[in-house]
Amino acid sequence: MSEAPTPVGFYHCTRSRPFDVVPVLASKAIEAGHRVLVHSADGGELDALDSHLWTYDPGSFLPHGRDNPAEQPVLLSDDFAPANGADLLISLGGKLPGDPAAFARLLYLFDGNDEDSLAAARAHWRALKAREGVQPVYWTQGEKGGWQKAG
């Protein structure tokens, strides 16, 4: 009997920037018991995200950081290594790890208003459809910003 494929959620951000979607999805993942790795190859984006996660909702706290990786429930990193024991990856910036099945679940966020971001997402989708052990799933952003599974 084979293991279930790793779901790779393609989140087509049309009403919010991918950057702004991270706190919502990371919060839900933490509530569900996951440890989270948020990846971006852009150090400036990670710095901005670190600041944003402290202020996005004054009524809540999302434990996160870049230092002391093993201690972070939400690790912000430019490396795909889950140094915090993450089983869920949120990827910004158009990249996916070499072995997506190393995580229980991946969330690939892309800007639906940017042609380069759309092209990268399409290329990743095609590549993953041809791979065993992963299952791409398409999510679209609804009128009020919520997510609807569309494929």
GIWO-V459461 format. One record per pair of residues at least 4 apart in sequence whose ideal C-beta (glycine too) atoms are under 7 Angstrom apart, sorted by the first residue. I is the first residue (numbers start at 1). J is the second residue. Records with the same first field share a line. If there is no record, write none. Layout:
I=J ; J
This chain:
5=133 ; 134 ; 135
6=100 ; 101 ; 103 ; 104 ; 105 ; 106 ; 133 ; 134 ; 135
7=105 ; 135 ; 137
8=100 ; 106 ; 108 ; 128 ; 134 ; 135 ; 136 ; 137
9=106 ; 107 ; 108 ; 137 ; 139
10=108 ; 110 ; 121 ; 125 ; 136 ; 137 ; 138 ; 139
11=21 ; 107 ; 108 ; 109 ; 139 ; 147
12=110 ; 112 ; 138 ; 139 ; 140 ; 141
13=17 ; 18 ; 21 ; 109 ; 110 ; 111 ; 112 ; 141
14=112 ; 113 ; 141
15=141 ; 145
16=20 ; 21 ; 141 ; 145
17=111
18=92 ; 109 ; 110 ; 111
19=45 ; 49 ; 92
21=25 ; 109
22=26 ; 38 ; 49 ; 90
23=27 ; 53 ; 56 ; 57 ; 62
24=28
25=29 ; 90 ; 107
26=30 ; 36 ; 38 ; 62 ; 74 ; 90
27=31 ; 62
28=32
29=34 ; 36 ; 88
30=34 ; 36 ; 62 ; 73 ; 74
34=87 ; 88
35=73 ; 84 ; 85 ; 86 ; 87
36=73 ; 74 ; 86 ; 88 ; 90
37=75 ; 77 ; 82 ; 84 ; 86 ; 89
38=49 ; 74 ; 75 ; 76 ; 90
39=77 ; 80 ; 89 ; 91 ; 92
40=45 ; 46 ; 78 ; 92 ; 93
41=78 ; 93 ; 95
42=46 ; 93
43=47 ; 78
44=48
45=49 ; 92 ; 93
46=50 ; 66 ; 76 ; 78
47=51
48=52
49=53 ; 76
50=66 ; 76
51=55
52=56
53=62 ; 64
62=74
63=73 ; 74
64=72 ; 74 ; 76
65=72 ; 76
66=76 ; 77
68=72
69=75 ; 83 ; 84
70=83 ; 84
72=84
75=83 ; 84 ; 86
80=97
82=86
86=103
87=103 ; 104
88=103 ; 104 ; 105
89=97 ; 103 ; 106 ; 107
90=107 ; 109
91=95 ; 96 ; 106 ; 107 ; 108 ; 109
92=109
94=110 ; 117 ; 120
96=100 ; 108 ; 124
97=102
100=106 ; 134
101=133 ; 134
108=121 ; 124
110=117 ; 118 ; 120 ; 121
111=117
112=118
114=118
115=119
116=120
117=121
118=122
119=123
120=124
121=125
122=126
123=127
124=128
125=129 ; 136
126=130
127=131
128=134 ; 136
129=136
137=149
138=150 ; 151
139=147 ; 148 ; 149 ; 150
140=148 ; 150
141=145 ; 147
142=146 ; 147 ; 148
